[in-house]
Amino acid sequence: MVDETTPRTHQKAVEFDELLSAAGDCGMYQLMTFLLIGVMQFVAIDAFAINFIAGSMDHWCFVHQLQNLSDVRQRQIAIPPDDASR
């Protein structure tokens, strides 16, 4: 039982500590979760890094029927103009 003269913040801290001790300390689940999160950071870092490392390429799709034309003429014919260029 908590004394009425005890400040409320101390009462909450005691309740939280009791909750933590009831939940358990560092067990196998907590350890595996911690390690899995750590491993996934190293696995996924290359997927995120490609956004910053890779350069932007001027790319257009190859159209077989236009292969005898120059690159500039292929782009003019095959790539539709955007609204800003009209």
C-alpha angles and dihedrals in degrees: 000000000000121000115240091230092061112102116251094240090061090050091055092048091053091049092049092049090051090050092051093049090049091050092051136242127265106331135164093279094054092046094049092047091051093049094045092053090048093049093047091055090060093043095050099040093087091054091056095039093060089071090062101033103044120083124229112256129210098236136171131167121263113248111199094206092057098048094110093059128083120266092252093051091046090055092048092053103034103039113069114227116252123235093258093061095056 
